[in-house]
Amino acid sequence: METLYKPLEKSHGSGKLKIRPTVTVLLPAYNEAAIIADSLTILCDHMGTLNDKYQWDILIVNDGSKDETGRLADELAQSLPNISVHHNKVNQNLGGALRNGFKVAKGEYIVVLDIDLSFGPDHVEKLVDAAIDQDADIVIASPYMKGGKTTNIPFHRLLMSKVLNKIMRLTSGINIHSFTGMARAYKKEFLDTLNLKTSTYSINPEIIQKARIMRGRIVEVPGHLDWTLQLEYGENRTSSVSVFKGILNGLMSSFIFRPYGFFMMVGLLLLVASLYMIIWIFYHVYLIYPEIQASGDFFDDRFSEAVAAAYNKRPHAFLIGGFTFVTAILFLGLGFISLQKKRYFDELFHLNSNILKECRKAK
């Protein structure tokens, strides 16, 4: 295997000092024996055209594969340039594979791609250039923004992805279109401050959430999501995520962005419903009140009989209205409590991450 990084080259031909940035292309792989050779050959050929622009290497994280993925990756690392392999002894899911890859990667910029190249190799240059030009901490290749496109995506998968990403956009308040996509470029120095914990497919939304807390600059560029190769090898692959698991992870990620929003939304809807019934009760009490011939002339006697008459007419309005009102107050209370806890979490995470960053600098 060739040396991953050669000494930085400096050019004075144009009168300016030119230093090529270092880029690690990170490829998580679980049971990808059917496509790993073809994908790496295509990717290496493309990266070879960028030798004058970047110092690059490719890092494969074999996530405890049960097929020949690990052996093939090691063989390819010997025959193709600038490839290294990190082996997880057991499967740690996408989150674990990415977290281990982030630790091992040496580039100033880390570009994550699916090993099936559903986002083509040309995205590497597009993502890194955007990160450098816009001084971004994270750059996302989005097929759902203006200029992006999708090819050969099964309808149910595409619909699920669009709906979940739309929900996350609404609940998070972050103006990006792709929260779940994996094709991204990261500034490694910033990525190291995020202290990621998720071991599931929810790691991609987690990165966005924690990057926002850390005031990271997140940029989107149009991407092309193409499942042609994935569908071609689909019968021989076992790494696909189930639709149910994808929906569940997406909804949980949406909740984590703004948990108080969910509670308050439900609370407000219940409050509106309960107020409708309470207004109905008071309106009918108002209509019945003049007709009441109470045993006494006191207001409370006549009013109590008017309420009793309204109750006899529509008892379910009292029961459902009261229960709905109490439930609405409970949900609104949970919303305010979760809002307070979310703010505490954000402040503590920001403080701890900055302390961690300073400790690493001190070393």
Long-range contacts (C-beta under 8 A, 24 or more apart in sequence): 1-77, 1-78, 1-81, 1-83, 1-84, 2-81, 2-82, 4-57, 4-82, 4-84, 4-106, 5-55, 5-57, 5-106, 6-55, 8-55, 20-52, 20-53, 20-54, 20-55, 21-54, 21-55, 21-107, 21-108, 21-109, 21-128, 21-132, 22-54, 22-55, 22-56, 22-57, 22-106, 22-107, 22-108, 22-109, 23-54, 23-55, 23-56, 23-57, 23-107, 23-108, 23-109, 23-110, 23-111, 23-124, 23-128, 24-56, 24-57, 24-58, 24-59, 24-105, 24-106, 24-107, 24-109, 24-110, 24-111, 24-188, 25-56, 25-57, 25-58, 25-59, 25-111, 25-112, 25-113, 25-124, 26-59, 26-61, 26-98, 26-101, 26-102, 26-105, 26-110, 26-111, 26-112, 26-113, 27-58, 27-59, 27-60, 27-61, 27-112, 27-113, 27-114, 27-115, 28-61, 28-63, 28-94, 28-97, 28-98, 28-101, 28-112, 28-115, 29-60, 29-61, 29-62, 29-63, 29-65, 29-69, 29-73, 29-97, 29-115, 29-239, 30-62, 30-63, 30-64, 30-65, 30-69, 30-91, 30-97, 30-239, 31-65, 31-66, 31-67, 31-69, 31-237, 31-238, 31-239, 32-65, 32-67, 32-69, 32-115, 32-116, 32-237, 32-239, 33-65, 33-67, 33-68, 33-69, 33-72, 34-233, 34-236, 34-237, 35-115, 35-116, 35-229, 35-233, 35-237, 36-60, 36-69, 36-72, 36-73, 36-76, 36-115, 37-72, 37-76, 38-229, 39-115, 39-116, 39-117, 39-229, 40-76, 40-80, 40-83, 41-80, 42-117, 42-121, 43-113, 43-117, 43-121, 44-80, 44-81, 44-82, 44-83, 46-121, 46-122, 46-124, 47-82, 47-121, 47-124, 48-81, 50-124, 50-125, 53-125, 54-128, 55-107, 56-82, 56-107, 57-82, 57-83, 57-84, 57-106, 57-107, 58-82, 58-83, 58-84, 59-83, 59-84, 59-85, 59-86, 59-101, 59-104, 59-105, 60-84, 60-85, 60-86, 60-115, 61-85, 61-86, 61-88, 61-97, 61-98, 61-100, 61-101, 61-104, 62-86, 62-87, 62-88, 63-88, 63-91, 63-92, 63-93, 63-94, 63-96, 63-97, 64-88, 64-89, 64-90, 64-91, 64-92, 65-91, 67-238, 92-199, 93-199, 93-200, 93-201, 94-182, 94-200, 94-201, 94-203, 95-196, 95-198, 95-199, 95-200, 95-201, 95-202, 95-203, 95-206, 96-199, 98-196, 98-203, 99-196, 99-199, 99-203, 102-186, 102-188, 102-191, 102-192, 102-196, 105-188, 107-188, 108-187, 108-188, 108-189, 109-185, 109-186, 109-187, 109-188, 110-185, 110-186, 110-188, 110-191, 111-183, 111-184, 111-185, 111-186, 112-182, 112-183, 112-184, 112-185, 112-186, 113-182, 113-183, 114-182, 114-183, 116-229, 116-230, 116-233, 116-237, 117-229, 118-183, 118-225, 118-226, 118-227, 118-229, 118-230, 119-181, 119-182, 119-183, 119-223, 119-224, 119-225, 119-226, 120-224, 120-226, 123-183, 123-223, 123-224, 124-185, 126-221, 126-223, 127-183, 127-184, 127-185, 127-221, 128-185, 130-185, 130-219, 130-221, 131-185, 131-187, 131-219, 134-217, 134-219, 135-217, 136-185, 136-187, 136-217, 136-218, 136-219, 137-186, 137-187, 137-190, 137-191, 137-211, 137-216, 137-217, 137-218, 138-184, 138-185, 138-186, 138-187, 138-190, 138-207, 138-208, 138-211, 138-216, 138-217, 138-218, 138-219, 139-184, 139-185, 139-218, 139-219, 139-220, 139-221, 140-176, 140-178, 140-181, 140-183, 140-184, 140-218, 140-219, 140-220, 140-221, 140-223, 141-178, 141-181, 141-183, 141-184, 141-220, 141-221, 141-222, 141-223, 142-176, 142-177, 142-178, 142-181, 142-220, 142-221, 142-222, 142-223, 143-178, 143-181, 143-222, 143-223, 143-224, 143-225, 144-177, 144-178, 145-176, 145-177, 145-178, 145-220, 145-222, 146-222, 147-222, 148-177, 148-222, 148-223, 148-224, 148-225, 149-222, 149-224, 149-225, 150-224, 150-225, 150-226, 150-227, 151-224, 151-225, 151-226, 151-227, 151-228, 152-226, 152-227, 152-228, 152-231, 153-225, 153-227, 154-227, 156-243, 157-243, 160-243, 160-246, 160-247, 160-250, 161-246, 164-246, 164-247, 164-250, 164-251, 164-254, 165-250, 167-250, 167-251, 167-254, 168-205, 168-250, 168-253, 168-254, 168-257, 171-254, 171-255, 171-257, 171-258, 171-261, 171-262, 172-208, 172-209, 172-212, 172-254, 172-257, 172-258, 173-257, 173-258, 174-208, 174-212, 174-218, 174-257, 176-208, 176-218, 176-220, 177-220, 178-220, 178-223, 179-204, 179-205, 179-208, 179-253, 180-204, 180-205, 180-246, 180-250, 180-253, 181-223, 181-225, 183-223, 190-214, 190-216, 192-357, 192-360, 193-353, 193-354, 193-356, 193-357, 194-353, 195-349, 195-352, 195-353, 195-356, 200-249, 201-241, 201-245, 201-246, 201-249, 202-249, 202-252, 202-253, 205-250, 205-253, 205-254, 205-256, 205-257, 206-253, 206-256, 209-253, 209-256, 209-257, 210-349, 210-353, 213-346, 213-349, 213-350, 213-353, 214-349, 214-350, 214-353, 258-342, 259-338, 259-342, 260-335, 260-336, 260-338, 260-339, 260-342, 261-335, 262-335, 263-331, 263-332, 263-334, 263-335, 263-338, 264-331, 264-332, 264-335, 264-336, 266-331, 267-328, 267-329, 267-330, 267-331, 267-332, 267-334, 267-335, 268-328, 268-332, 269-328, 270-324, 270-325, 270-327, 270-328, 270-331, 271-325, 271-328, 271-329, 271-332, 273-324, 273-328, 274-321, 274-322, 274-324, 274-325, 274-328, 275-325, 277-317, 277-320, 277-321, 277-324, 278-321, 278-325, 280-314, 280-317, 280-321, 281-307, 281-310, 281-314, 281-317, 281-318, 281-321, 284-310, 284-313, 284-314, 285-310
